[in-house]
Amino acid sequence: MEYREKTVIMDEEALRRVLVRIAHEIVEKNRGADDLVLVGIRNRGVPLAHRLSRMIAEVEGREVPVGSLDITLYRDDIGTRLFNPVVRKTEIPFPVQDKRVILVDDVLYTGRTVRAAMDAVMDLGRPTMIQLAVIVDRGHRELPIRADYVGKNVPTSRLEIVDVRLREVDGEDLVLIKEPVSQEKTQESHS
C-alpha cells in the first residue's frame, strides 16, 4: 500500500520540548534518578532513551544508564508473519533487578510491543517497577497497557501510520501522520 503525508504532528523543536517535559516528569515521579534505568525498544526507542538520559543528567547531574532491547523473539505474532524476523542485539549492560525500568518507545499502538518488552525485561531480572515513556499514543489498544509518560495523544484511524523520524536513524527530527493513497488515485496516476 502507498502512503502520503497527511499532517505534521511535531517538528524538531516540538519533539525537543516533548522530550524535555518527559525527562522532567520522570525525575519528578521517581523523586530523582536513583535506581532508574532507561531501556529503549529497538529501533527508535534507543536514541530516544539516550536523549532522555542526557536531559535527565541536566536536571540531576548524572546520566541514567541506557540499554537497548530487541523484542522480536517475544512477539506474539512471530509464527504468523509471512517474513523471516530480523533479530537484533539486546544490550542491557546493567542489572535490572531492583531497578525502576523505564521502557522508551516512539509510538504506543496496540500494546503488543510493550507486552513483549515487559516479558523480555522480566527474563533479565525482577525490577522494582516498569514504567513506559512514548512520544505518541495513537490509541487502538488491544491489551490493557497505558503509558506513564506521553508526548502527545494523537487519535488516528487504523489505516493511518504515525511516522516518527529521528536524526540518529533518519537524518531528521519529525513526527507525522501518513494516510493511504486510495487505489483509485493510484490507478489514475499510472494511466
C-alpha positions as a Markdown table, in Angstrom:
| # | Residue | x | y | z |
|---|---|---|---|---|
| 1 | Met | 0.0 | 0.0 | 0.0 |
| 2 | Glu | 1.2 | 3.5 | -0.8 |
| 3 | Tyr | 1.1 | 6.3 | 1.8 |
| 4 | Arg | 1.3 | 10.1 | 1.6 |
| 5 | Glu | 1.9 | 12.7 | 4.2 |
| 6 | Lys | -1.3 | 13.9 | 5.9 |
| 7 | Thr | -0.2 | 16.0 | 8.8 |
| 8 | Val | 2.9 | 17.0 | 10.6 |
| 9 | Ile | 2.4 | 16.4 | 14.3 |
| 10 | Met | 5.8 | 17.6 | 15.6 |
| 11 | Asp | 8.7 | 19.4 | 14.1 |
| 12 | Glu | 12.2 | 19.3 | 15.6 |
| 13 | Glu | 11.6 | 21.9 | 18.2 |
| 14 | Ala | 8.2 | 20.4 | 19.3 |
| 15 | Leu | 9.9 | 17.0 | 19.7 |
| 16 | Arg | 12.7 | 18.5 | 21.8 |
| 17 | Arg | 10.1 | 20.2 | 24.1 |
| 18 | Val | 8.2 | 16.9 | 24.5 |
| 19 | Leu | 11.4 | 15.1 | 25.5 |
| 20 | Val | 12.4 | 17.8 | 27.9 |
| 21 | Arg | 8.9 | 17.6 | 29.5 |
| 22 | Ile | 9.0 | 13.8 | 29.7 |
| 23 | Ala | 12.5 | 13.9 | 31.3 |
| 24 | His | 11.3 | 16.3 | 34.0 |
| 25 | Glu | 8.2 | 14.2 | 34.6 |
| 26 | Ile | 10.4 | 11.1 | 35.0 |
| 27 | Val | 12.5 | 12.8 | 37.6 |
| 28 | Glu | 9.5 | 14.2 | 39.4 |
| 29 | Lys | 7.5 | 11.0 | 39.5 |
| 30 | Asn | 10.6 | 8.9 | 40.6 |
| 31 | Arg | 11.8 | 11.6 | 43.1 |
| 32 | Gly | 15.2 | 11.8 | 41.4 |
| 33 | Ala | 17.2 | 9.4 | 39.3 |
| 34 | Asp | 18.4 | 6.9 | 41.9 |
| 35 | Asp | 17.9 | 3.3 | 40.7 |
| 36 | Leu | 16.5 | 4.5 | 37.4 |
| 37 | Val | 17.5 | 2.8 | 34.1 |
| 38 | Leu | 16.2 | 3.6 | 30.6 |
| 39 | Val | 15.6 | 0.7 | 28.1 |
| 40 | Gly | 14.9 | 1.8 | 24.6 |
| 41 | Ile | 12.9 | -0.6 | 22.4 |
| 42 | Arg | 14.6 | -1.0 | 19.1 |
| 43 | Asn | 14.7 | 0.8 | 16.8 |
| 44 | Arg | 13.7 | 4.4 | 17.6 |
| 45 | Gly | 13.3 | 3.9 | 21.3 |
| 46 | Val | 17.0 | 3.6 | 21.7 |
| 47 | Pro | 18.0 | 7.0 | 20.5 |
| 48 | Leu | 15.0 | 8.5 | 22.4 |
| 49 | Ala | 16.3 | 6.8 | 25.6 |
| 50 | His | 19.8 | 8.3 | 25.1 |
| 51 | Arg | 18.3 | 11.7 | 24.6 |
| 52 | Leu | 16.2 | 11.4 | 27.8 |
| 53 | Ser | 19.2 | 10.2 | 29.7 |
| 54 | Arg | 21.2 | 13.3 | 28.7 |
| 55 | Met | 18.2 | 15.6 | 29.6 |
| 56 | Ile | 17.8 | 13.9 | 33.0 |
| 57 | Ala | 21.6 | 14.5 | 33.5 |
| 58 | Glu | 21.0 | 18.2 | 33.0 |
| 59 | Val | 18.5 | 18.1 | 35.9 |
| 60 | Glu | 20.1 | 15.6 | 38.2 |
| 61 | Gly | 23.8 | 16.0 | 37.4 |
| 62 | Arg | 24.3 | 12.4 | 36.1 |
| 63 | Glu | 23.1 | 10.4 | 33.2 |
| 64 | Val | 20.7 | 7.5 | 33.7 |
| 65 | Pro | 22.1 | 4.2 | 32.3 |
| 66 | Val | 20.6 | 3.2 | 28.9 |
| 67 | Gly | 20.1 | -0.2 | 27.4 |
| 68 | Ser | 18.6 | -1.4 | 24.1 |
| 69 | Leu | 16.0 | -4.1 | 23.8 |
| 70 | Asp | 15.1 | -6.2 | 20.8 |
| 71 | Ile | 11.7 | -7.8 | 21.3 |
| 72 | Thr | 11.5 | -9.8 | 18.1 |
| 73 | Leu | 11.5 | -13.2 | 19.7 |
| 74 | Tyr | 9.0 | -12.1 | 22.3 |
| 75 | Arg | 6.4 | -11.1 | 19.8 |
| 76 | Asp | 3.1 | -12.9 | 20.0 |
| 77 | Asp | 2.8 | -13.0 | 16.2 |
| 78 | Ile | 6.2 | -14.4 | 15.3 |
| 79 | Gly | 4.8 | -17.6 | 13.9 |
| 80 | Thr | 2.1 | -15.9 | 11.9 |
| 81 | Arg | 4.2 | -13.4 | 10.0 |
| 82 | Leu | 5.0 | -14.0 | 6.3 |
| 83 | Phe | 8.6 | -12.8 | 6.5 |
| 84 | Asn | 11.6 | -14.0 | 8.4 |
| 85 | Pro | 12.1 | -11.9 | 11.6 |
| 86 | Val | 15.3 | -9.9 | 11.9 |
| 87 | Val | 16.7 | -10.3 | 15.4 |
| 88 | Arg | 18.9 | -7.5 | 16.5 |
| 89 | Lys | 21.1 | -7.3 | 19.6 |
| 90 | Thr | 19.7 | -6.6 | 23.1 |
| 91 | Glu | 22.3 | -4.7 | 25.1 |
| 92 | Ile | 21.5 | -4.1 | 28.7 |
| 93 | Pro | 24.9 | -3.6 | 30.4 |
| 94 | Phe | 23.4 | -3.3 | 33.9 |
| 95 | Pro | 21.2 | -5.4 | 36.2 |
| 96 | Val | 17.5 | -4.7 | 36.1 |
| 97 | Gln | 17.0 | -6.4 | 39.4 |
| 98 | Asp | 15.5 | -3.9 | 42.0 |
| 99 | Lys | 15.7 | -1.0 | 39.4 |
| 100 | Arg | 13.0 | 1.2 | 38.2 |
| 101 | Val | 13.0 | 0.4 | 34.5 |
| 102 | Ile | 11.6 | 2.9 | 32.1 |
| 103 | Leu | 10.8 | 1.4 | 28.7 |
| 104 | Val | 11.1 | 4.0 | 25.9 |
| 105 | Asp | 9.4 | 3.7 | 22.5 |
| 106 | Asp | 8.3 | 6.1 | 19.8 |
| 107 | Val | 4.6 | 5.1 | 19.3 |
| 108 | Leu | 2.2 | 3.2 | 21.5 |
| 109 | Tyr | -0.5 | 1.5 | 19.4 |
| 110 | Thr | -2.0 | -1.9 | 20.3 |
| 111 | Gly | 0.2 | -2.5 | 23.3 |
| 112 | Arg | 1.7 | -5.8 | 22.0 |
| 113 | Thr | 5.2 | -4.4 | 21.6 |
| 114 | Val | 5.2 | -3.2 | 25.2 |
| 115 | Arg | 3.9 | -6.5 | 26.4 |
| 116 | Ala | 6.7 | -8.3 | 24.6 |
| 117 | Ala | 9.2 | -5.7 | 26.1 |
| 118 | Met | 8.0 | -6.3 | 29.6 |
| 119 | Asp | 8.4 | -10.1 | 29.1 |
| 120 | Ala | 11.9 | -9.6 | 27.9 |
| 121 | Val | 12.9 | -7.3 | 30.8 |
| 122 | Met | 11.4 | -9.8 | 33.3 |
| 123 | Asp | 13.6 | -12.5 | 31.9 |
| 124 | Leu | 16.6 | -10.4 | 32.9 |
| 125 | Gly | 15.6 | -9.9 | 36.5 |
| 126 | Arg | 12.9 | -8.6 | 38.7 |
| 127 | Pro | 12.7 | -4.8 | 38.6 |
| 128 | Thr | 11.1 | -2.8 | 41.3 |
| 129 | Met | 8.7 | -1.4 | 38.7 |
| 130 | Ile | 8.4 | -0.9 | 35.0 |
| 131 | Gln | 7.2 | 2.4 | 33.5 |
| 132 | Leu | 6.6 | 3.4 | 29.9 |
| 133 | Ala | 7.5 | 6.6 | 28.0 |
| 134 | Val | 6.3 | 7.2 | 24.5 |
| 135 | Ile | 6.4 | 10.1 | 22.1 |
| 136 | Val | 2.9 | 9.4 | 20.6 |
| 137 | Asp | 0.0 | 7.4 | 21.9 |
| 138 | Arg | -2.2 | 6.8 | 18.9 |
| 139 | Gly | -4.9 | 4.7 | 20.6 |
| 140 | His | -6.4 | 1.4 | 19.3 |
| 141 | Arg | -5.2 | -0.7 | 22.3 |
| 142 | Glu | -5.7 | -4.4 | 22.2 |
| 143 | Leu | -4.1 | -5.0 | 25.6 |
| 144 | Pro | -4.7 | -3.2 | 28.9 |
| 145 | Ile | -1.4 | -1.2 | 28.7 |
| 146 | Arg | -1.0 | 2.6 | 29.1 |
| 147 | Ala | 2.0 | 4.9 | 29.1 |
| 148 | Asp | 3.2 | 6.7 | 32.2 |
| 149 | Tyr | 4.7 | 9.5 | 30.1 |
| 150 | Val | 3.2 | 10.6 | 26.8 |
| 151 | Gly | 4.5 | 13.2 | 24.5 |
| 152 | Lys | 1.2 | 13.6 | 22.6 |
| 153 | Asn | -2.1 | 11.7 | 22.3 |
| 154 | Val | -3.0 | 11.6 | 18.6 |
| 155 | Pro | -6.3 | 10.0 | 17.5 |
| 156 | Thr | -5.7 | 8.0 | 14.3 |
| 157 | Ser | -7.6 | 5.6 | 12.1 |
| 158 | Arg | -6.2 | 2.1 | 11.9 |
| 159 | Leu | -5.3 | 2.8 | 8.3 |
| 160 | Glu | -3.0 | 5.7 | 9.1 |
| 161 | Ile | 0.6 | 5.4 | 10.1 |
| 162 | Val | 2.4 | 7.5 | 12.7 |
| 163 | Asp | 5.9 | 8.1 | 11.2 |
| 164 | Val | 8.5 | 9.1 | 13.8 |
| 165 | Arg | 11.7 | 10.2 | 12.2 |
| 166 | Leu | 14.8 | 10.8 | 14.3 |
| 167 | Arg | 18.1 | 12.4 | 13.2 |
| 168 | Glu | 20.1 | 9.4 | 14.6 |
| 169 | Val | 18.2 | 7.0 | 12.3 |
| 170 | Asp | 16.5 | 9.0 | 9.6 |
| 171 | Gly | 18.6 | 12.2 | 9.4 |
| 172 | Glu | 15.8 | 14.5 | 10.7 |
| 173 | Asp | 13.5 | 15.0 | 13.6 |
| 174 | Leu | 9.9 | 14.9 | 12.5 |
| 175 | Val | 6.7 | 13.2 | 13.5 |
| 176 | Leu | 3.9 | 13.0 | 11.0 |
| 177 | Ile | 0.7 | 11.0 | 10.1 |
| 178 | Lys | 0.6 | 9.3 | 6.8 |
| 179 | Glu | -2.6 | 8.2 | 5.1 |
| 180 | Pro | -3.1 | 5.5 | 2.5 |
| 181 | Val | -3.4 | 6.7 | -1.1 |
| 182 | Ser | -6.6 | 5.3 | -2.4 |
| 183 | Gln | -6.4 | 2.6 | -5.0 |
| 184 | Glu | -8.4 | 4.7 | -7.5 |
| 185 | Lys | -6.0 | 7.6 | -7.3 |
| 186 | Thr | -3.0 | 5.2 | -7.6 |
| 187 | Gln | -4.5 | 3.6 | -10.7 |
| 188 | Glu | -5.3 | 7.0 | -12.2 |
| 189 | Ser | -1.7 | 8.2 | -11.7 |
| 190 | His | -0.4 | 5.1 | -13.5 |
| 191 | Ser | -2.8 | 5.6 | -16.5 |
